[in-house]
């Protein structure tokens, strides 16, 4: 998976209704550019800083950022070439009610950019890494949805991660949930409730949170790889549109 950040300059003042999630319009436009029919091949964010706002106020000449993640290297290279042509030609990009020009492409950012080949990394994962140990900080930035509701709790989160990874990669990962949980020592775990109006009022209450933990042994290392995958793929329902966003920080 490959992730970049696009910087757009608004060409006019505009107030955008975000209750239906503007990221759906962003996903639609990028899919058109890449000629993608399967929505799961592409993941986008909402405009940075606007996920929870009911309206987005675009100001002429002000720059706005979005994150774009492609599932395959082929789609990433096509996106790069298409964006290069759009930038050269100074084309207008209409996303829902917003009109933009591409102002920049950011490829170097430790938090939001990069690439990760989960299947390749799992295949070379050393089963003898018994001495593995690392500290992590996991931040749930955007809500994780299951059956239309925001969920919290590491065990529930792990269940969704394992289900999504199985569906995405066809890897056989049955029967490892308890082994992973036993490899985790939680140092801190807390969540905060937030009242919102998302997806046209279908989601009214969400949970965001922070988890600090120590991962040990083979299954701890495996869980770390799962979290690195989630950094790009997101987890849960509507992850293609920026839901299920988590930030992973390794602590020394």
C-alpha positions as MATLAB code, in Angstrom:
seq = 'XXXXXXXXXXXXXXXXXXXXXXXXXXXXXXXXXXXXXXXXXXXXXXXXXXXXXXXXXXXXXXXXXXXXXXXXXXXXXXXXXXXXXXXXXXXXXXXXXXXXXXXXXXXXXXXXXXXXXXXXXXXXXXXXXXXXXXXXXXXXXXXXXXXXXXXXXXXXXXXXXXXXXXXXXXXXXXXXXXXXXXXXXXXXXXXXXXXXXXXXXXXXXXXXXXXXXXXXXXXXXXXXXXXXXXXXXXXXXXXXXXXXXXXXXXXX';
ca = [
       0.000    0.000    0.000;
       1.184    3.534   -0.799;
       0.152    6.752    0.915;
       0.640   10.376   -0.118;
      -0.819   13.730    0.881;
      -2.286   16.048   -1.755;
      -2.439   19.791   -1.256;
      -5.261   21.606   -3.019;
      -5.816   25.340   -3.437;
      -9.461   26.431   -3.365;
     -10.431   28.540   -6.386;
     -13.507   30.081   -4.774;
     -15.171   30.667   -1.438;
     -17.612   27.893   -0.705;
     -19.486   26.351    2.215;
     -19.604   22.557    1.946;
     -22.120   20.380    3.786;
     -20.074   17.732    5.596;
     -22.881   15.887    7.414;
     -22.855   13.278    4.646;
     -19.021   13.182    4.816;
     -17.167   15.145    2.145;
     -14.628   12.327    1.975;
     -17.191   10.332   -0.039;
     -16.998   13.026   -2.734;
     -13.186   13.013   -2.531;
     -13.157    9.228   -2.961;
     -15.504    9.499   -5.941;
     -13.290   12.074   -7.689;
     -10.010   10.201   -7.133;
     -11.705    6.988   -8.283;
     -12.721    8.752  -11.501;
      -9.157    9.942  -12.058;
      -7.819    6.397  -11.577;
     -10.780    4.679  -13.285;
     -11.306    2.558  -10.173;
     -14.539    0.573   -9.921;
     -13.784   -1.354   -6.725;
     -13.973    1.152   -3.861;
     -11.747   -1.033   -1.690;
      -8.737   -0.353   -3.936;
      -8.624    3.255   -2.730;
      -8.767    4.996    0.636;
      -8.955    8.738    1.258;
      -9.216   11.072    4.216;
     -11.504   14.009    4.635;
      -9.872   17.426    4.401;
      -7.373   17.564    7.265;
      -8.970   19.017   10.388;
     -12.530   18.897    9.011;
     -13.665   15.327    9.733;
     -16.042   16.213   12.577;
     -17.254   19.597   11.317;
     -20.795   19.738    9.968;
     -19.746   22.323    7.375;
     -16.428   22.994    5.649;
     -15.765   26.639    4.811;
     -13.468   26.845    1.818;
     -11.635   30.120    1.332;
     -10.318   31.206   -2.064;
      -6.542   30.616   -2.444;
      -6.325   28.800    0.888;
      -4.636   25.393    0.749;
      -6.213   22.166    2.003;
      -4.722   18.704    2.446;
      -6.123   15.224    1.968;
      -4.514   11.811    2.283;
      -4.770    9.240   -0.502;
      -3.870    5.555   -0.102;
      -3.753    3.103   -2.986;
      -3.840   -0.640   -2.430;
      -1.487   -1.561   -5.278;
       1.751   -0.159   -6.661;
       0.158   -0.125  -10.120;
      -2.605    2.249   -8.997;
      -0.107    4.413   -7.136;
       2.070    4.874  -10.213;
      -1.006    5.690  -12.297;
      -2.141    8.223   -9.693;
       1.290    9.856   -9.651;
       1.337   10.176  -13.445;
      -2.208   11.529  -13.599;
      -1.544   14.087  -10.861;
       1.631   15.196  -12.614;
      -0.353   15.959  -15.772;
      -3.087   17.724  -13.787;
      -0.479   19.923  -12.102;
       1.287   20.791  -15.381;
      -1.980   21.686  -17.093;
      -3.259   23.597  -14.025;
      -6.559   21.787  -14.375;
      -9.556   22.599  -12.236;
     -10.602   19.723   -9.986;
     -14.251   19.718   -8.961;
     -14.948   17.705   -5.806;
     -18.603   17.867   -4.876;
     -19.285   21.576   -4.424;
     -15.623   22.553   -4.139;
     -13.389   23.726   -6.989;
      -9.632   23.312   -6.587;
      -6.265   23.262   -8.284;
      -3.563   20.825   -7.281;
      -0.951   22.844   -5.384;
       1.410   20.145   -4.166;
       2.134   16.460   -3.622;
       3.695   15.471   -0.310;
       5.505   12.124   -0.224;
       7.708   12.553    2.838;
       5.878   12.606    6.136;
       6.474    9.954    8.798;
       2.884   10.093   10.013;
       0.835   10.127    6.798;
       3.090    9.065    3.911;
       4.997    5.940    2.960;
       4.487    2.414    1.738;
       3.931   -0.969    3.330;
       3.713   -4.473    1.870;
       1.964   -6.440    4.597;
       1.976   -9.818    2.838;
       5.700   -9.567    2.114;
       6.513   -8.584    5.712;
       4.423  -11.427    7.162;
       6.126  -13.985    4.947;
       9.557  -13.032    6.289;
       8.420  -12.641    9.910;
      10.773  -14.701   12.089;
       8.856  -17.264   14.158;
      11.764  -17.376   16.600;
      11.507  -13.734   17.677;
      10.865  -14.693   21.298;
      13.025  -11.849   22.585;
      11.061   -9.227   20.666;
       9.793   -6.344   22.795;
       8.616   -2.853   21.906;
       6.512   -0.070   23.401;
       3.748    1.490   21.327;
       1.291    4.325   21.555;
      -1.907    3.844   19.558;
      -4.218    6.803   18.994;
      -7.732    6.357   17.622;
      -8.158    9.559   15.620;
     -11.402    8.806   13.778;
     -14.126    6.417   14.971;
     -14.029    2.689   14.295;
     -17.450    1.556   13.122;
     -19.079   -1.845   13.449;
     -22.750   -2.344   12.569;
     -23.032    1.433   12.248;
     -21.829    2.124   15.786;
     -18.532    3.382   17.163;
     -16.686    0.714   19.169;
     -13.866    0.803   21.687;
     -11.738   -1.659   23.674;
      -8.571   -3.383   22.463;
     -10.128   -6.832   22.190;
     -12.969   -5.576   19.978;
     -10.514   -3.554   17.893;
      -8.317   -6.624   17.404;
     -11.307   -8.693   16.245;
     -12.103   -6.144   13.546;
      -8.442   -5.891   12.481;
      -8.192   -9.680   12.063;
     -11.459   -9.816   10.096;
     -10.450   -6.953    7.791;
      -6.962   -8.340    7.163;
      -8.394  -11.765    6.321;
     -10.830  -10.200    3.839;
      -8.160   -7.956    2.330;
      -5.297  -10.421    1.971;
      -6.828  -13.931    2.159;
      -4.160  -14.840    4.716;
      -5.057  -17.657    7.089;
      -4.996  -16.007   10.515;
      -7.528  -18.089   12.412;
      -7.120  -18.868   16.096;
      -4.478  -16.265   16.942;
      -6.575  -13.692   18.771;
      -5.858  -15.044   22.262;
      -2.159  -15.471   21.500;
      -1.948  -11.834   20.429;
      -3.865  -10.607   23.481;
      -1.513  -12.593   25.730;
       1.474  -10.901   24.073;
       0.209   -7.413   25.009;
       0.803   -5.677   28.317;
      -1.416   -2.598   28.510;
       0.136    0.328   30.343;
      -2.653    2.804   29.718;
      -5.974    2.641   27.903;
      -8.593    5.349   27.954;
     -11.409    6.547   25.704;
     -13.462    9.682   25.444;
     -17.022    9.974   24.205;
     -17.832   12.612   21.604;
     -21.226   13.729   20.312;
     -21.207   14.191   16.538;
     -23.375   14.297   13.419;
     -21.800   12.000   10.835;
     -23.130   10.151    7.784;
     -26.336   12.200    7.701;
     -27.034   11.695   11.408;
     -26.583    7.905   11.268;
     -23.660    8.236   13.691;
     -24.319   10.502   16.675;
     -21.952    9.180   19.343;
     -18.352    8.036   18.904;
     -15.340    6.992   20.952;
     -11.768    8.152   20.435;
      -8.867    7.034   22.576;
      -5.263    6.262   23.408;
      -3.602    2.954   24.174;
      -0.074    2.561   25.520;
       1.224   -0.992   25.571;
       4.241   -3.263   25.448;
       4.291   -5.976   22.774;
       6.408   -9.089   23.342;
       7.424  -12.237   21.493;
       6.365  -13.555   18.103;
       2.694  -12.637   18.475;
       3.576   -9.196   19.752;
       5.676   -8.694   16.636;
       2.817  -10.020   14.502;
       0.424   -7.549   16.125;
       2.853   -4.728   15.373;
       2.765   -5.702   11.697;
      -1.035   -5.732   11.803;
      -1.002   -2.217   13.263;
       1.402   -1.024   10.552;
      -1.034   -2.381    7.973;
      -3.955   -0.631    9.679;
      -2.003    2.632    9.498;
      -2.641    2.515    5.744;
      -5.806    0.429    5.399;
      -7.825    1.740    8.332;
     -10.281   -0.585   10.079;
     -14.015   -1.099   10.287;
     -16.878    0.162    8.177;
     -16.438    3.197    5.893;
     -12.652    3.000    6.269;
     -12.335    3.870    2.567;
     -13.606    7.334    3.515;
     -11.387    8.056    6.518;
     -13.132    6.207    9.316;
     -11.115    3.792   11.447;
      -8.039    6.023   11.378;
      -5.357    5.174   13.923;
      -1.928    6.675   14.508;
       0.873    4.320   15.572;
       3.926    5.627   17.427;
       6.812    3.384   18.472;
       8.297    4.458   21.789;
      11.935    3.987   22.751;
];
